[in-house]
C-alpha cells in the first residue's frame, strides 16, 4: 500500500514538473501602445474647433507591438484652465469662467480582438445647449498587457 502511494505521489510530481517550462518563448510586452493623430484624416487635432449642435467624427490610428486592448474617450470642460495636454502647441484659451451646462462625454470604443493596428472612428454628437468654450479631448488607449497611453488634446466648442 505504501509503495502504491509513493508511486502515485511520484507520478503526480512528474506530471506537474513536466508541464513547467524553463523556455518561455513568448516575449514580455513592455512597450506602450501608440495613438496617431497626425494623419490627414485624424480628428480632432490640437486646437480644433467643434460646433455645438453638430456631429463630428473622431478618427485616430492606434497601434501596438503585440495586441491592442481598449479605447476610451473623455471630453470635459477646461473653463478653469487645468491641463492634461500632451501636445507641444498651446491653444489660445478664453478667460476663466464657471460652468453652467458643460458638455461631458465618456465613451468606450470596442477594438476587435487580435488587432495590432486599428483605425478608430466614432461619431460624436455635441448638444446645441451646452456651454461653449475650452474643452479637453482625452484619448486613453490600453494594450492587452495593460500598458496605457494617454493623449490630451485641447479643443474649443463654439
N, C-alpha and C positions, 0 to 999 in steps of 0.2 A: 504494500500500500504506500509506504514512504517513497519507494522508487518511482511509483506512478505519479505522485505529487511532485517530486523533484523533477521528473521528466517533463511534466506539464508546465511547471514553472520555467524550466529552461526553454521549452518550445515557445512559450509566450514571450519571453525576453528576446529570443532570436527574431521573432516576427516583428516586435516593436523596434528593435535596433536595426533591422534590415530596412525599415521604412525611413530611418534617419539618413539624411544625405549630407555629406560634407561638401559636395559640389553644388553650390547654389548658382545655377546658370542664369537665373532671372536677374537682370540688373536692378539696382535700387534707384528709384526715381527721386532725384534731389533737385530737379530743375523746375522753376516756376513756369506756369502757362503764360502765354502772351496774348495781349489784346491789341489788335492793329486797327487804329482809327485814322491812319494816314492815307488810305486808298481813296481814289477819286469818288467812289460811291459811298464811302463811310459817312455816317451822320448819327449824332451831331459831332462836331469838332469843337475845339476850344473857342469860346466867344460866339457860338452860333446863336441865331435869333429864331424863336419859335412863336407863332401867333396863337393867341388864345382862341378857343372855339374851332380850332382846326386839328387835323391829324397830321402826324409826321411818322416817318418810318426810321426806326433805329436800325443801323447797319454797322457791323464790325466783323472783321475776320479774326477768328480765335484759333489758337494753335497750341499744341503741347508735344513734347518729345515722346510720350508714351500713350496717354489717353486723356481726353477732356472729361470733365465731370459735370459741374453745374454752373449756371449763369444766373446772376441776379442783377436787376436794375433798380435804382433808387433815385427818385427825383424829389428834392426838398428845397425849401426856400433858403436863400442866403442873405436875408434882409439885414442881418447883424454883422455881415462881412466875416464870418468864420471861414476857415479854409480847409479844404480836402484836396485841393488841386495837386495834380501830379504833372502838370504841364508847365513849361518854362514861360510861355506867353501869359501876361496878365491882361485881364479884360477891364474896361472902364466900368466901374461899379456906380450904381445910383446911390444917393445918400441913404444912410441907415434909416430904417423905418420899422414900425411894428406890424406884424402880420394881422390881417383881418380874416381873409379866407385864402390861405396859401394852398397851392397845389402840392399834393403829396401822392407819390406813386411808388409802390414796391411791387415788383413783378419778377417772378421766376420764369425762366425760359428753358424748355426741355432741349437738351443736346442729345441726339441719338447716341446710343451706346457704341463704343468702339471707335469713335472718331479721334483722329489726331489733328485734324483741321476742320473747321466748320464756319460757314458764312452765316452768322447770326442775323436775324431780321425780325423785327416786331413792330406792329403798328400801334402807335400810342395816340390816344385822343386827349387833347388838352381842353378841359371845360372852359367855356367862354366867361364864366363868372368868377374865376379865381384871380387872386392878386397878381398884377403884372410886376415884373422886376427881376432881380438876380436870383438864379437857382443853381443848384449843383446837380449834375447828372453823374451818378456813381455807377460804375460797371465793376461787378465783382465776379471774377472767373476762378473757379476751383477745379483742379485736375483730379483724376481718380484717386491719386495717392493722398490728396488733401492739401496740396500746396495752393496758395491763393494769390492772385494778382488783382490789385485794385487800380482802376483808372478813374480819376476825379476830374471831370470837365466842368467848366463854368459856362452856363447858358443864360439867355435872357428871354423871358416871356413878355410879349407885347400885346 
